[in-house]
Amino acid sequence: MNPFTVRLFRYHPEHDDQPWSQDVEVDGSFRNRMVLDVLEHLKTRDTTLVFRRSCREGVCGSDGLNINGRNALGCITPVEEALGNKDLLEIRPLPGMPVIRDLVVDQSLFFEQYKRIQPWLINNKPAPGIERLQSPEDRAKLDGLYECILCACCSSACPSWWWNPEKYIGPSGLLQAHRFLQDSRDTATAERLEKLQDPFSVFRCRGIGNCTAYCPKGLNPMKAIGRIKEMLFREGV
């Protein structure tokens, strides 16, 4: 197989005044592997390269990257698919977040927004002797919501989040908010909706759809945001 070029975003704030690009030729055999395999191979050639990774199975969400212009998980993105009809694989950090070094971004604000939606069950009723049960129908309402792995691929692809990251919760956080609004075991629906009634937390969404297009788990944050808006409208917002 023909070799291809990997173009890496490089930036070490202690040494570099500006980010720079590094082009490296990679053996064509890596076309049949994942993008993360390429990065790990390049790490053996240049130990100064920095990126995040953990489970390698699309579960932990650690290695969210911008790969040839699309946000994705490096561990489950085939090189051949990312290349398309090109021989250039450009790997950059997720957009819309400060770069700490090379491909690693500062996700502090992303997780602050996640914390805002109180991502835990709220139920002040005395705990039963066993787990709180749900009907199969109620449990099914969580499908397509609970699978979010907080990789930030959706939020970092959202222009509304780029413009208002301190006020707009963003698609990932709102998908999680809808997950708890839908949970029959949670008794704080009114309180949760009240905290979302300002003009920014939910209503900065402009329906662009990047969040759904780039979710590596095939989830639909834009649909979840629409459902939250419907609930808020029913509450008279």
C-alpha positions in Angstrom: 0.0 0.0 0.0 1.1 3.5 -0.7 2.5 5.6 2.2 0.6 8.6 3.3 1.4 11.9 5.1 0.2 12.7 8.6 0.1 16.4 9.4 0.2 16.9 13.2 -0.8 20.0 15.1 2.1 20.8 17.4 2.3 23.3 20.2 4.4 23.3 23.4 3.6 26.6 25.2 6.9 26.6 27.0 8.8 26.5 23.8 6.6 27.7 21.0 5.4 31.2 20.3 2.8 29.8 17.9 1.3 26.4 16.9 3.0 24.7 14.0 2.4 21.8 11.7 4.6 18.7 11.4 4.4 16.5 8.4 5.4 12.9 8.8 5.3 10.1 6.3 3.7 6.8 7.5 3.9 3.4 6.0 0.9 2.4 3.9 0.2 -0.7 6.1 -1.4 1.7 8.6 -4.2 2.4 6.2 -5.9 -0.8 7.6 -5.6 0.5 11.2 -7.1 3.1 13.4 -6.0 6.7 13.7 -4.9 6.1 17.3 -2.6 3.3 16.1 -0.9 5.9 13.9 -0.5 8.3 16.8 1.0 5.6 19.0 3.4 4.6 16.2 4.5 8.2 15.8 4.9 8.5 19.5 7.6 5.8 19.3 9.4 7.9 16.7 9.0 11.2 18.6 8.4 10.9 22.3 7.6 14.6 22.6 4.2 14.1 20.9 1.3 14.5 23.4 -2.2 13.2 23.1 -4.8 11.6 25.3 -5.9 7.9 25.1 -7.1 5.2 27.4 -9.5 2.3 26.6 -8.9 2.1 22.8 -12.5 0.9 22.4 -14.6 4.0 22.0 -15.9 3.8 25.6 -13.8 6.3 27.6 -14.0 9.3 25.3 -10.4 10.3 26.0 -9.1 10.6 22.4 -11.5 13.0 20.8 -9.7 14.7 17.9 -10.3 16.7 14.8 -9.4 14.3 12.0 -9.4 15.8 8.5 -11.9 18.4 9.6 -14.3 16.1 11.5 -14.4 15.5 15.2 -14.1 11.9 16.0 -12.5 9.3 18.4 -9.1 8.3 17.2 -9.5 4.8 18.5 -12.5 3.8 16.4 -11.8 5.9 13.3 -10.3 3.8 10.5 -7.4 5.6 8.7 -8.7 4.6 5.3 -12.1 6.1 6.1 -10.6 9.3 7.3 -8.3 9.6 4.3 -11.0 9.2 1.7 -9.4 9.8 -1.6 -6.5 11.8 -0.2 -3.0 10.8 1.0 -3.1 13.3 3.8 -4.3 12.7 7.4 -4.5 15.9 9.3 -4.9 15.5 13.0 -5.7 18.5 15.2 -7.0 19.1 18.7 -10.7 19.5 19.2 -11.8 23.1 18.2 -13.2 25.7 20.6 -11.1 24.7 23.6 -7.7 26.1 24.7 -4.8 23.9 23.7 -2.7 22.7 26.6 -0.1 21.0 24.4 -0.1 19.4 21.0 -3.4 17.4 20.7 -4.5 17.9 24.3 -7.1 20.5 25.1 -8.3 22.0 28.3 -11.8 20.6 29.0 -12.4 22.4 32.3 -15.2 24.6 31.0 -16.8 21.6 29.3 -17.0 19.7 32.6 -18.2 22.8 34.5 -21.2 22.9 32.1 -21.7 19.2 32.7 -21.7 19.8 36.5 -24.3 22.5 36.0 -27.0 20.0 34.9 -26.6 18.0 38.2 -25.8 14.7 36.5 -27.1 12.4 39.2 -30.5 11.2 40.3 -32.4 13.5 42.7 -35.0 11.6 44.8 -35.7 12.6 48.4 -38.1 9.7 49.0 -36.8 7.1 51.5 -34.7 4.6 49.7 -36.4 1.2 49.2 -34.8 -2.0 50.4 -33.8 -2.8 46.8 -32.9 -0.6 43.9 -35.5 1.9 42.6 -37.3 0.0 39.8 -38.4 1.1 36.4 -40.9 -0.3 34.0 -39.4 -1.5 30.7 -41.2 1.4 29.0 -39.7 4.0 31.3 -36.2 2.4 31.0 -36.5 2.6 27.2 -36.9 6.4 27.4 -33.2 6.6 28.4 -32.0 4.8 25.3 -30.0 7.2 23.1 -29.2 9.4 26.1 -27.3 7.4 28.7 -24.7 6.2 26.1 -22.9 9.6 26.0 -19.3 9.1 26.9 -18.4 12.8 27.4 -15.8 12.9 24.6 -16.8 16.5 23.8 -16.8 15.8 20.0 -20.3 17.3 19.8 -19.9 20.4 22.0 -16.5 21.3 20.4 -18.2 21.2 17.0 -20.9 23.6 18.0 -20.6 27.3 16.9 -23.1 28.3 19.6 -20.8 26.8 22.2 -17.8 28.5 20.7 -19.5 31.8 21.1 -21.0 31.4 24.5 -19.1 28.6 26.3 -19.6 30.1 29.7 -23.4 30.5 29.4 -24.6 27.9 26.9 -24.4 24.4 28.4 -23.7 22.8 25.0 -25.1 19.7 23.3 -23.3 17.1 25.5 -24.5 18.7 28.7 -28.0 19.1 27.4 -28.2 15.5 26.2 -27.3 14.5 29.8 -29.8 17.0 31.1 -32.5 15.4 29.1 -31.4 11.9 30.3 -32.3 12.9 33.9 -35.4 14.8 32.9 -36.6 11.6 31.3 -35.7 9.3 34.2 -38.8 8.1 36.1 -36.8 7.7 39.3 -35.9 11.4 39.4 -38.3 13.7 41.2 -36.6 17.1 40.5 -38.0 17.8 37.0 -39.5 21.2 37.9 -36.3 22.2 39.6 -34.1 21.1 36.7 -36.3 23.0 34.2 -36.2 26.1 36.3 -32.4 26.2 36.1 -32.6 26.0 32.3 -35.1 28.9 31.9 -32.6 31.6 31.1 -31.9 32.8 27.5 -28.6 31.1 27.2 -28.5 27.6 28.8 -30.7 26.0 26.2 -31.9 28.6 23.8 -28.5 29.5 22.4 -28.9 26.3 20.3 -29.5 27.3 16.6 -30.2 23.9 15.3 -27.0 23.7 13.2 -26.8 20.0 13.7 -23.0 19.6 14.0 -23.5 17.9 17.3 -25.5 15.0 15.9 -23.4 14.8 12.8 -20.1 14.3 14.8 -21.3 12.2 17.7 -19.1 9.0 17.5 -21.8 7.0 19.4 -24.5 7.9 16.9 -26.6 9.9 19.4 -28.8 12.8 18.6 -28.1 15.8 20.9 -30.0 18.2 18.7 -33.2 16.1 19.2 -32.7 16.0 23.0 -32.3 19.8 23.0 -35.5 20.2 21.1 -37.3 18.0 23.6 -36.0 20.2 26.5 -37.2 23.3 24.7 -40.7 21.7 24.3 -40.7 20.9 28.1 -39.7 24.5 28.9 -42.4 25.9 26.5 -45.0 23.7 28.3 -43.9 25.2 31.5 -44.6 28.7 30.1 -41.0 29.9 29.4 
